[in-house]
Structure formats: C-alpha cells, structure tokens
C-alpha cells in the first residue's frame, strides 16, 4: 500500500520527484493510447474500431488517455503552484512547458510538412494568409484554432486537420488559469480552500462567456468531443482534490483489482459508467505510484512530443497509404513519431524547462535572502517586482533563442 502524498513529495536533488513515482510512465502510456486510438480514425483499410469503445460502449482509448493526462495534470500543476508560491514563477513555468514545443511544431508543419504534402503550387501555398496564420501560437493554445494548411491532407479520411489533439490545449490552459486564480487567492493550501477553488472551477466550467457579442450562457452538456463520454476538465479538478487529500489516499493493487471486478460484475447496470471511472481513476493512481513499475519509468518525458507529433505523422502515413490496415499504419508511423518526440524533448522542451527552472530557482534564492534582510512583507514586494522584470526578459530571451535555433 502506498500513500499518494509519498509519490507527490518533492526531494531536494534534481529529479527526486520523478524517481519516487511513475508519473512519466503514465503520461507515456496515455500518449500512446491517443496515438493508437487515432489509427482507427485515419485508415480506411480494415474498418476496425477502437477496442475500448467496443468493450465499454462509451469511451475510446484516446479519451481514456486524455482523461489520464488531465487527472495527473490536476495534481501536479496544483503541486507546482503550492511549491512556487508565486503567480509569476508558476505562469513562467507553465508557458515554458507548453509554448516552445507548439511554436517549433508550427514552424515544422508550415515550412516542412506543408510544402511536401500540399496540392497547391508552392508559390500559391506560401502566398496565402491561411498558411502563415498557423504560426500564431496564441490562436492555437488559447483560441482553440488548430493547424490547417492550404491543400494539405484535403483528401485524407480525417480531412484537413494537421494535429487534432491541439483542441485539448486551450482546455488545459483554462485549467491552469483556475489554479493560478485560486492559488493567488490562497485557496490551495487547505482542504476547505481547495473545495472553494474547485467550486470556482466548476462555475467556470458550467458558464460560457461569449465576447462578441458579450453574453454569459450555460454549457450545453449534450455536446462532447467525438469519442468522449465525459469532460477532461472534471478530471483535472478531481486531480486538484486528490492533491488536497493526498495524505489520506492509500493505493493498493488489490483494491484496484477489486474495483475492476466490481465494474465487470455490474457492467450491464445503470451504475456501470460511474463504476468504470472510479476503477479507472484508482487504477491510474496505482500505476502512477506502485514501486512494481518503477523500472519501466522512461528516462525522458517524450509524452508531449508524442501527443503533438503523433497525429501529424499518422496523417502523413494515411495520405501516402490510405488503404493500410490500422495496425500496419501505426507500426510504420511509430519510429517517426518517436524520433519527432525525442527531437522535441531534447532540442526544445527540456532546454526551455531547464532554462526557466534555473531562473525560478534564482528568484527563490533571492527572495529568501531578501526575507532574511528586510522582513517577509517588504521582501515580497521587492521580489515580485524583480520576478516580473526577470521573467519578462526571460520570455524575450526564449523568443530570441527559438529564432536562433
């Protein structure tokens, strides 16, 4: 039996958090599940369907992978804010985690993939605004505008879309905003405060604010993403609650098996779906914490790169060989997806995170010195001003480095 709090405890040596849990393994399995699910959507060869959908009747492997991502993110992003104790440092780290990979990915698809696969003359392709607007990462990350290139993949089974998984990034950003706002209000450090934070998050989930024209409405709960029977945001908020109650959450493989057995026994009943989600969440947490799987934890976190480039590579395979069966297609795509993910991690994601973490750690040390010299209140004001200036410079430096690469 393992306590969730032990897996979430952060040691002082670099990488100590990773060595005490299997979070990177869970993210890797989730990313692979998303890629595997997409293989059924993109190939026309064998007419096969997602085994999870066939067995459950309500969710695909891709949906389960996304749920696992958001559940883990709810816990870890909340823990990040509590550790940082700074809205500026938290925001800087979140930007460093999401934006650089998307920025480089947009350059790759516009400048490499587009010219190779477009049916338009290159002069026309490069002259169109619809080509260059894909470099607007704000539209991608915040406004839910995916990558669509003129003349690219227009005859694919999954037509036009370059990277369908991008639709989850704006949802993730909104979840980060919930953590940022409620953390700034001091609600994340106690269980009672966390309940209020999640209530605020649920309010934001239920309400829909439209800017042009401005009005506030209610979410249409009958609308869900294709292949999804639930909402990723709710898994994120449940992850926030798990962080607050981490010291009380005990994880045991025997309980995980018992929950699976209970679901199987009642899978034809009206409570089947809630029971499945309970077993799924507990199973993901057990997988994330059990020492039995520690040897399988990857040394590098390729999950985000697989998530970003998996669909892109699969679309290329589907374009070149649309009648392949789904298994052959995904096996052909796999080494190319892994290569893109490795390049993204080693060349973009890890350097950006390492650079930003070095600056956050320097800001923490400077704040500690100021507190020792001037007192906590005055030190907080001075440190906040310094952080704003430093991370503004860091963002500019990140842009310059990306351009240099």
N, C-alpha and C positions, 0 to 999 in steps of 0.2 A: 504494500500500500504506500502511495506517495502523496504528499501534500502539494497542492498546486503552488503554494507560496514558496516551496523549495525550488521549484523549477523557474519561478519568476524572480528569485533572489539574484541580485547582481553582485558579482565579486569584483574585487579591485583590479586583478590583472586583465589586460585586453583579451577579449574572447571568453571570459569566465562565464558569462551568461549563456553563450552557445554551448559550452561543454557540459552544463548542468541540465540540459533539456534537449528535446528533439524537434524544436520549432522549425528549423530549416528543412528537416526531413518531411514534416507535414506540409510545408509550403511547396516542396518539390513534388510530392505526390499529388497535391491539389492542382498544380500547373500541368502535370502530365495528364491528369483526369480531364482537364479542359481541352487539351490537345486531342486526346482520344475521342472525346465526345464530338469535336468538330469534324473528325474524319467521316462520320456518318452523314453529316450535313452537306459535305462538299463533293463527295464522289457519287457518281451515278451507276457504278459498275454492278453492285450486287444487291442493292435495295435493302441492305441490312439496317437495323435500327439499334439505338443505344440500349445495351443490356440493362442498365439501371432503370430506364424508362419502362422497358418491357416487364421487369420484375416488380417494380414499385407501383407503376401506373401514374406517378405524379412528378417525378424529378429525373433529370438526366445526370450522367457523370459530371458533365460540365457545371451544372447547377450545384452539385454537391461540392465540387472543387471551389467554386466561388463562395459558397457558404463557409467552408473551412477557412479560406483566406480572410473573410470578414470577421469570423469569430476570433481568430488569432490576432488580427489587427486591433480589434476592440480591446483586448487585454494588453497587448504590447504598446500600442500608441498611448493608452492611458498611463501605463507604467512610465513611458518616456516623459510625458508631461510632469508627472509627480517627481521624477528624478531631476529634470532640468530646473524646475521651479522658476521658469522664465518663459513668457509667451514668445519672446523674440528668438530665444535659442530653440524652442520647440518648433516654431514655424520654419526657421532656417534648416533644421534637420529634416523636416517633412518635405520641404522644397528640394533639398539635396537628394532625397530618396526617390522622388517621383519624376521631377522635371528633366534632369540631364539625359536619362535613357530615352524619354519621349522626344526630346529635342534632336538627339542624334538619330533616333529611329525615323523621324520625319524627314531628315536630310537623306537617309538611305533610301527611303521609298520614293522620294521625289526625284533624286539625282541618279539613282542606280536602277531600282526596280521599274519605275515608270518608263524610262527610255527603252528598257529591254522588252516590256510587255505591251506598251501602248499600240493601238492600231492606227493612231494618227501619225502624220509626218512629224518628225522631231521639231521642226521649226514651228509648227502649229502647237504641238504639246507645250513647248517652252514659252510660247507667247500668251498662253491662256492664263487668266487670273485664277481659274479653278485649279491650276497646277500649284501655284505658289501659295495659295491660301492654306494649304496643308502644313506650311511651316509656322503657322500661327498656333503655337502651343497652348495659348490661353483658351482658344476655341476648343481644342482637343481635351484639355484637362479639366476645364471649368464648365464650358458651354455644351458639352456632350455632342460635339461635332467630330465625327470620325474622319479617317483618311479616305478620300475618294479622288482618284486620279482620272483625268480625261482619257477615255479609250482603253483603260486598263481593267481587265477581268470582266468586261461587259458581257461576255458570253459564258462565263462560269455559271455553275448551278447556283452558287451564292454570289450573285452578280454585283459588281462594282465595289463592294466593301473590301478594303485592304486589310484592316485589322479590327474585326468585330469586337474583341474583348475590351477595346478602349471605352465602351459605354459604361463600364464599371468605375472608371477613374473619377468622373465628376461625383459619383455617389460616395466614393472613398474620401474625396476632398470635403464634401459636406459633413461626413462623419468626423473628419479632423477638425472641422470648424466647431462642431458640438463640443469636442474635447477642449479645444482652445478657449471657447467662451466660458464653459462651465469650470474649467480649470482656473482661469483668470478670476472667476468669482469665488474660488476657494472651495469648490464643492466636491473635489475628487479625493480628498484626504480622509473622509469618514464614510461609513456606510449610509448614514442618513443623508449626507450631502450627495452621495452617489445616486441615491434614489431620486433626489430632486434633479440631478443632472440628466438622468435617463428620462425623467418625466419631461424635461425641456426638449430633449432629443426626440421623444415621441410626438411632442407637439409640432416640432418642425417636420417630422415625418408625415403627420396627418394633414397638415396645412399645405397648400400650394400657393405660392406668391408669384403673380404674373406682373412683369414690369410694364409691358406695352400692349394694351393699356393696363394701368395698375389696378389689380383687384386681388383679393385673397379668397381662395376657394378651398374645397376639401379634395383630398386624394380620391381618385376613382379606384377602389380596391378590387374591382373586377379586372383591371389591367395589370398584367405581369409580363415580364420579359419572356420570350419564346423558350419553352423548355423548363420554365421555372414555375413552381407552385407556391413560392414564398418570396420574401423580400430580403435581400442581403443586409440592408440597414439594421434590421431587427437582430440579426446575428451579431453585428458589431456592438449594438447596445447591450446585448446579453454578455458579450465579452467584457464590456465595462463593468457590469455587475459581478462577473466572475473575479475580476481583479479586486474589487472591494471585499469580496468574501473569500479571497484566495486561501486564507489561513484555515478556513472551515471546509474546503473542498478536498476530499480524500478520494484518490483514484486507485482502483483495484481492477485488474484484468478479469477477475471472477464476476464482479458487478457488471462490467461491460458485456460479458458473455450472457449473464442473466437478463440484461435488458434486451439483447438481441433475441434471446429465446422467447421473452415475453412478447416482443413485436411479432415474431414468426407465429406464435400461438394465436395472436389476435389480429393477424394481418388482413382478415376479411371483415373486421368490425369497423364501427364508426370512429373508434379511437386509434386506428392503425397509424394514420399520418402523424398525430402528435407523439405517439409512442416511438415512431421511427426517428423523429427529430430529437427526442430525448436520448435514444440509444446512439444516434449519430454524434451528437454533441459530446456525450460522455466518452464515446469511442475515440473521437478526435483528441480530447484532452488526455485520455490514457496513452494514446500513441505519442502525444507530444511530451510526455513526462516519464514513461517507463524506461528504466535502465536496460531492459531487454533489447531495445532497438538502438542503443547509443552507438554501436559500432557502424550502423548504417547511416548515421548523420553525415551529409556531404561536407567536405572541407570548404566549399564555396557555395554561395547562395545564388544559384542560377535561375531561381523560380520566376523572378520578374522578367528576365530576358526570355525565358521560355513562353511566358504569358504574352509578351509583346510580339515576339517574332514567330511563334508557333503558327498562328493563323496566316501570317504573311507567307511563310514558306509553303504551307498547305495549299494556299490559293495558287501559288506558282505550279505546284505539282498537279493540281486539279486542272489548271489551264493547259498544261502540256500533255497530260494524260487523263482526260476526264472519265474514261471508262475503266480505270483500275478499280479493283475492289478496295474497300476502306482500309483493310489491314495492310495490304501491299503498299498503298499510298502513304500510310502513316509511317511504315518502316523505311520507305525511301526518304521521307521528309525528316525523320528523326535525327540523323547525323548533321544535317544542315541546320536544324533548329538548335541542336546542342552547340554547334560551332558559333552561331549568332549569339546565343545566350552567354557563352564563355567570353566572347569578344566584348559584349556589352558589360559583363560584370568586371572583367579585368581592365578594360580600357576606359570605361565610363562610370559605372555605378560605384565600384569600390574606391577609385580615386576621388570622386566627388564626396562620398561619405567620409573618407579619411580626412580630406581637407577641411570639411565643415566641422567634423568632430574635434579636430585639433583646435579650431577657433572657439568652439563652445567650451572646451576644457580650459583654454586660456582665459576665457571670460569668467569661468567659475573660480579659477585660482585668483584672478584679480578681485573678484567680489569678496572672497574670503579675506584677502589682505586688507581691503577697504573696511570690512566689518571689524577687523581687529584694530584698525587705526582710528576709525571715526564713529563707530556705532552702527547698528543694523539699519536704522531708518535712513540716515544720510547716505550710507554706503549703497543702499538700494537705489536711491535716486541717481547717484553718480554712475553706478554700474549700468543702469537702464539706458542712460544717455550714451555711454561708451559702447554698449552692445548694439544699439541702433546704428551708430556710426560704423562699427566694425563689420556688422553683417551686411550693411549696405555696400561697403567696399568689397566684401566677400562675394556678394551676388554679381557685382560688376566684374570682379576677377574671374568668376566662374564662366561668365559670358565670353570674356577675352580668351580664356584657356580653351573653351569649346571651339571658338573660331580658329584658334591656332592649330588645334588638332585637325 
